[in-house]
Amino acid sequence: MPRQRKSRLLRLTARPVRAALLCCCIAGAASLGQAAVSDTPTQVQARVTSSEAKTKNPIVLVHGLFGFDNVLGVDYFYRIPESLAGAGAKVFVAQVSGANSSEIRGEQLIQELKNLRALSGNPSLKFNLIGHSQGAPTARYVAAVEPGLVASVTSVGGANGGSKVADLLRKIPEGSAAEAVAAKALKLVTLLIGALSGKDPSQLPEVPLNALNSLTTAGGAAFDARFPQGRPAPGSSCDVKSGPAEVNGVRYYSWSGTMPLTNALDASDVAMGGLSLVAFPGETNDGLLAVCSTRLGTHLGDYRQNHLDEVNQLFGLTYAGLWTLFEKKPVQLFQEQAARLKSVGL
């Protein structure tokens, strides 16, 4: 790793954190026979039925906060990787820390992409990164510091400008007992999810307070100041839906969800609706993010989806309402984006 990269990563990992020591949930998960995750994503396999999504460069899906590739047979991007692979795409699902800063997650992703490039035998191979939630700034970091690795970045409900939900959580007094308890609880949850998905916590550390600080609106603004590629100009009106379409040879795209409550059968809608009322009064949002904060590159549309619907969760229970027949489903949106990337030679 270049000296400059090492020093940057050391500065990132040296940030003060108040996380607990690794706990018994790792030992418990190990007893389930979970192997340590490699730092090379596994390619998704499916029966190919068309070439609609056969992009020039592989697609890498990047999960958000508390994310994973697959837990007990359930994909984070529910049924999306297989649909893309079936339409001819070469698809990988990244494994990065479920709870850490966007920069540290980005460094992890860089290593995974470099490993994929080495295995391909093509020293100039690039990747189409599609990130959901915190996966979007994670992908943006890679494109900013290693543009030669990236053909495009697509943000899906991306936490590009931070979240007011994180702002509310950050109001817990810093250094307080309440903060310590919350951090420990979140770390336990993240470690359990990671263990069930095969993550190695020594390679992909979980530091919830790092994630929280990255995801506040102040954290988003600081990230934008260092890595502005693709973002609308600071202070832009919400009417400005697109940022620069291409920077340093990397294409940027985004789409967003705009409806916290979408399906009466989806238990997660209760949480999305409650957070919307508390954090976003009067603002269009997906339950976790104000739509204005998600913009990146070429804006591809706003859809009747909440934050989990954007990746076809829970279990495909997405919008069911008056406009059901006219509303595009998440799997369709991912396939259309792959076809779009293919059409422009990416």
C-alpha positions in Angstrom: 0.0 0.0 0.0 1.5 3.4 -0.9 2.9 5.5 2.0 0.3 8.2 1.5 -2.6 5.7 1.7 -1.1 4.1 4.8 -0.8 7.5 6.6 -4.4 8.4 5.6 -5.8 5.1 6.9 -3.8 5.3 10.1 -5.3 8.8 10.7 -8.8 7.4 10.1 -8.4 4.4 12.4 -6.8 6.5 15.1 -10.0 8.5 15.7 -11.1 8.2 19.3 -13.9 5.7 19.8 -15.7 4.4 22.8 -16.6 0.9 21.6 -16.7 -2.2 23.8 -14.4 -5.2 23.5 -15.5 -8.0 21.3 -18.1 -10.0 23.1 -19.5 -13.5 23.4 -21.7 -13.2 20.4 -18.7 -13.8 18.1 -17.9 -17.1 19.9 -21.5 -18.1 19.7 -21.6 -17.3 16.0 -18.4 -19.2 15.5 -20.0 -22.3 17.0 -22.5 -22.1 14.0 -19.5 -22.9 11.8 -19.2 -19.5 10.1 -15.9 -19.1 8.3 -13.9 -15.9 8.3 -14.8 -13.8 5.3 -12.2 -13.3 2.6 -11.5 -9.8 1.4 -12.6 -10.7 -2.1 -16.4 -10.6 -2.8 -18.1 -13.7 -4.2 -19.5 -13.4 -7.7 -23.3 -14.0 -7.8 -24.3 -16.9 -10.0 -27.6 -17.3 -11.8 -29.0 -18.9 -15.0 -28.5 -16.3 -17.7 -31.6 -15.6 -19.8 -30.7 -12.4 -21.5 -27.9 -9.9 -22.1 -29.9 -6.8 -21.1 -27.6 -6.1 -18.1 -24.3 -7.3 -19.6 -22.2 -4.3 -18.7 -18.6 -3.9 -19.9 -17.4 -3.6 -16.3 -18.5 -5.7 -13.4 -21.2 -4.4 -11.0 -20.4 -4.3 -7.3 -23.3 -3.8 -4.9 -22.3 -1.9 -1.7 -24.5 -2.3 1.4 -25.4 0.4 3.9 -25.3 0.7 7.7 -25.7 -2.6 9.5 -25.5 -4.2 6.1 -24.3 -7.6 4.9 -24.1 -9.6 1.7 -26.3 -12.6 2.8 -27.6 -13.7 6.2 -29.1 -17.2 6.5 -29.9 -17.2 2.8 -31.4 -13.7 2.7 -29.7 -11.1 0.6 -29.4 -7.5 1.7 -30.2 -6.5 -1.9 -33.2 -8.9 -1.9 -33.3 -10.9 -5.2 -31.5 -8.0 -6.9 -28.1 -9.7 -7.5 -29.6 -12.8 -9.0 -31.8 -10.7 -11.3 -28.8 -8.7 -12.6 -26.7 -11.9 -13.1 -29.6 -13.5 -14.9 -29.7 -10.6 -17.3 -26.1 -11.1 -18.2 -24.3 -8.9 -15.7 -21.2 -10.0 -13.8 -22.2 -9.1 -10.2 -20.4 -9.0 -6.9 -21.7 -8.0 -3.4 -19.2 -6.3 -1.2 -18.6 -7.1 2.4 -17.5 -4.0 4.4 -18.0 -3.0 8.0 -21.6 -2.8 9.0 -20.9 0.2 11.3 -17.9 2.4 10.7 -17.0 5.6 9.0 -17.6 6.0 5.3 -13.8 6.5 4.8 -12.8 3.3 6.6 -15.5 1.3 4.7 -14.2 2.9 1.5 -10.6 1.7 2.2 -12.0 -1.8 2.8 -13.8 -1.7 -0.5 -10.7 -0.5 -2.3 -8.9 -3.6 -1.2 -11.7 -5.8 -2.3 -11.8 -4.2 -5.8 -8.0 -4.5 -6.1 -8.3 -8.2 -5.2 -11.0 -8.7 -7.8 -8.9 -6.9 -10.4 -5.9 -9.0 -9.6 -7.9 -12.2 -9.9 -9.3 -11.1 -13.3 -5.9 -10.8 -14.8 -6.9 -7.4 -16.2 -4.7 -4.7 -14.5 -7.0 -1.9 -15.9 -10.4 -3.4 -14.9 -12.9 -0.9 -13.5 -16.1 -1.4 -11.6 -19.7 0.0 -11.6 -20.4 0.6 -7.9 -24.0 0.7 -6.8 -24.3 1.8 -3.2 -27.4 1.9 -0.9 -27.6 4.3 2.1 -24.1 4.6 3.6 -23.0 2.4 0.6 -23.2 5.5 -1.5 -20.6 7.7 0.3 -18.5 4.5 0.7 -18.5 4.2 -3.1 -17.9 7.9 -3.5 -14.8 7.7 -1.4 -13.4 5.0 -3.6 -14.1 7.0 -6.7 -12.5 10.1 -5.3 -9.3 8.6 -4.1 -8.9 5.7 -6.6 -10.8 6.9 -9.8 -8.9 4.4 -11.9 -10.8 1.6 -10.2 -14.2 3.0 -10.9 -16.3 3.3 -14.0 -19.5 4.6 -12.3 -21.1 5.3 -9.0 -24.8 4.9 -8.5 -26.5 6.1 -5.3 -29.7 4.4 -4.3 -31.3 6.3 -1.4 -27.8 7.4 -0.6 -26.8 9.0 2.7 -24.9 11.6 0.7 -25.8 14.6 2.8 -26.2 12.8 6.2 -29.4 12.1 8.0 -31.5 14.0 10.6 -32.1 10.7 12.3 -28.4 10.5 13.0 -28.6 14.1 14.2 -31.2 13.1 16.8 -29.1 10.2 18.0 -26.0 12.4 18.2 -27.9 14.6 20.8 -27.1 11.9 23.4 -24.4 13.7 25.4 -20.9 12.7 24.2 -19.0 10.7 26.7 -22.1 10.0 28.8 -23.2 6.6 30.2 -26.2 6.6 27.8 -23.9 7.0 24.8 -21.7 4.1 26.1 -24.6 1.8 26.6 -26.1 2.7 23.2 -22.7 2.1 21.5 -22.3 -1.3 23.1 -25.8 -2.3 22.2 -25.4 -1.3 18.6 -22.0 -3.0 18.4 -23.5 -6.3 19.7 -26.2 -6.1 17.0 -23.7 -5.3 14.3 -21.3 -8.1 15.4 -24.1 -10.6 15.4 -25.2 -9.7 11.9 -21.6 -9.7 10.7 -21.0 -13.1 12.3 -24.1 -14.6 10.6 -22.9 -13.2 7.3 -19.4 -14.5 7.7 -17.6 -11.3 8.4 -14.2 -11.4 10.3 -14.4 -8.5 12.9 -10.6 -8.4 13.0 -10.6 -7.5 9.3 -13.9 -5.5 9.2 -14.1 -3.7 12.6 -17.4 -2.4 13.9 -17.4 1.0 15.5 -20.9 2.4 15.7 -19.9 5.9 16.9 -17.7 6.3 13.8 -20.7 5.4 11.6 -23.0 7.8 13.6 -20.5 10.7 13.2 -20.3 10.0 9.4 -24.0 10.0 9.0 -25.0 13.2 10.8 -25.7 16.2 8.5 -22.5 17.8 9.8 -20.6 14.6 8.9 -22.2 14.6 5.5 -21.2 18.2 4.9 -17.7 17.5 6.0 -17.5 14.5 3.6 -18.9 16.6 0.8 -16.2 19.3 1.4 -13.5 16.7 0.9 -15.1 14.5 -1.7 -17.6 16.7 -3.7 -17.5 14.7 -6.9 -21.0 14.3 -8.3 -22.8 16.3 -5.6 -24.9 19.4 -6.3 -23.1 22.6 -5.2 -23.3 23.3 -1.4 -26.4 25.3 -0.5 -28.3 24.3 -3.6 -32.1 24.3 -3.5 -33.8 20.9 -3.3 -35.1 21.8 -6.8 -31.6 21.1 -8.0 -31.9 17.3 -8.5 -28.6 16.6 -10.3 -25.0 17.2 -9.7 -22.0 16.9 -12.2 -22.6 13.8 -14.4 -19.0 12.9 -14.8 -15.8 13.8 -12.8 -12.3 12.4 -13.3 -13.7 9.8 -15.8 -16.3 8.5 -13.3 -20.0 8.7 -14.1 -22.4 9.5 -11.3 -26.1 8.6 -11.0 -28.8 8.5 -8.3 -32.4 7.7 -7.5 -34.3 8.1 -4.3 -37.3 6.9 -2.3 -40.0 9.4 -1.2 -42.6 7.6 0.8 -42.0 6.2 4.4 -45.3 4.2 4.5 -45.8 2.0 1.4 -47.2 -1.4 2.4 -49.6 -2.3 5.3 -48.1 -5.8 5.3 -44.6 -4.6 5.8 -43.7 -4.5 9.6 -40.8 -2.2 8.9 -43.1 0.5 7.7 -44.0 1.3 11.3 -40.5 2.3 12.1 -40.1 4.2 8.8 -43.3 6.1 9.4 -42.4 6.9 13.0 -38.9 8.2 12.2 -40.4 10.3 9.3 -42.7 12.1 11.7 -40.0 12.8 14.3 -37.1 13.7 12.1 -38.6 15.1 8.9 -41.7 17.1 9.5 -42.7 18.8 6.3 -39.9 17.2 4.3 -40.1 14.6 1.6 -38.2 11.6 2.9 -37.9 7.8 2.8 -38.1 7.3 6.5 -34.3 7.7 7.2 -33.2 10.3 4.7 -34.6 13.6 3.3 -34.8 13.2 -0.4 -32.8 16.5 -0.9 -29.8 14.9 0.8 -29.6 11.9 -1.5 -28.8 13.6 -4.8 -25.8 12.6 -6.8 -24.8 13.0 -10.4 -27.5 12.4 -13.0 -30.9 12.2 -11.2 -32.8 9.2 -12.4 -36.1 9.7 -10.5 -38.0 9.6 -7.2 -40.1 6.6 -6.4 -42.8 5.5 -3.9 -40.3 3.6 -1.7 -39.1 3.8 1.8 -35.5 3.3 2.8 -35.8 -0.5 2.9 -38.0 -0.7 -0.2 -35.0 0.7 -2.1 -33.3 -2.6 -1.8 -36.5 -4.7 -2.1 -36.9 -5.3 1.6 -38.6 -6.5 3.6 -38.7 -9.7 1.5 -40.1 -7.8 -1.5 -43.0 -6.2 0.3 -42.7 -2.8 -1.4 -45.3 -0.2 -2.6 -48.9 -1.4 -2.7 -51.3 1.4 -3.4 -53.3 3.3 -5.9 -50.5 3.5 -8.4 -49.1 0.0 -8.0 -49.5 -0.9 -11.6 -47.6 2.2 -12.7 -44.8 2.2 -10.1 -41.5 0.6 -11.0 -40.3 -2.1 -8.6 -36.8 -2.0 -7.1 -35.5 -5.0 -9.1 -36.7 -3.3 -12.3 -34.8 -0.1 -11.4 -31.6 -2.0 -10.8 -32.0 -3.8 -14.1 -32.7 -0.5 -16.0 -29.6 1.1 -14.5 -27.5 -1.9 -15.6 -29.0 -1.5 -19.1 -28.2 2.2 -19.0 -24.6 1.5 -18.0 -24.3 -1.0 -20.8 -25.7 1.5 -23.4 -23.0 4.1 -22.6 -20.2 1.5 -22.7 -19.7 1.1 -19.0 
